[in-house]
């Protein structure tokens, strides 16, 4: 488990306790999807920065 996954898991657990939400199963699936979303976003952000640097 990566640091991002651990952090998301902790935040999700805290949110569930504070708000009284009950997620029936799927917590790990949600975390996996969020991690994938952020990792994909970071890849695109890196590509955009590289192309902007090449344009200058």
C-alpha positions in Angstrom: 0.0 0.0 0.0 1.4 3.4 -1.0 1.5 6.5 1.2 -1.3 8.0 -0.9 -3.5 4.9 -0.3 -2.8 4.9 3.4 -3.6 8.6 3.6 -6.8 8.2 1.7 -7.8 5.2 3.9 -7.2 7.2 7.0 -9.2 10.2 5.8 -12.1 8.0 4.7 -12.2 6.2 8.0 -12.2 9.6 9.9 -15.0 10.9 7.6 -17.0 7.7 8.1 -16.8 8.1 11.9 -17.5 11.8 11.9 -20.5 11.6 9.6 -21.9 8.3 10.6 -21.7 7.0 7.0 -21.6 3.3 6.4 -20.0 2.1 3.2 -21.0 -1.5 2.7 -18.0 -3.0 1.2 -16.2 -1.2 -1.6 -13.9 0.9 0.6 -10.8 -0.5 -0.9 -12.3 -0.3 -4.4 -13.0 3.4 -3.8 -9.5 4.0 -2.6 -8.1 2.2 -5.6 -10.1 4.4 -7.9 -9.1 7.6 -6.2 -5.4 6.6 -6.2 -5.7 5.9 -10.0 -7.4 9.2 -10.6 -4.7 11.2 -8.8 -1.9 9.2 -10.4 -3.3 9.7 -13.8 -3.8 13.4 -13.1 -0.1 13.7 -12.0 1.0 12.0 -15.2 -1.1 14.5 -17.3 0.2 17.4 -15.2 3.8 16.3 -15.8 3.2 16.0 -19.5 1.6 19.4 -19.7 4.5 21.0 -17.9 7.0 19.3 -20.2 5.2 20.4 -23.3 5.0 24.0 -22.0 8.7 24.0 -21.2 9.5 22.8 -24.8 7.3 25.6 -26.2 9.3 28.3 -24.5 
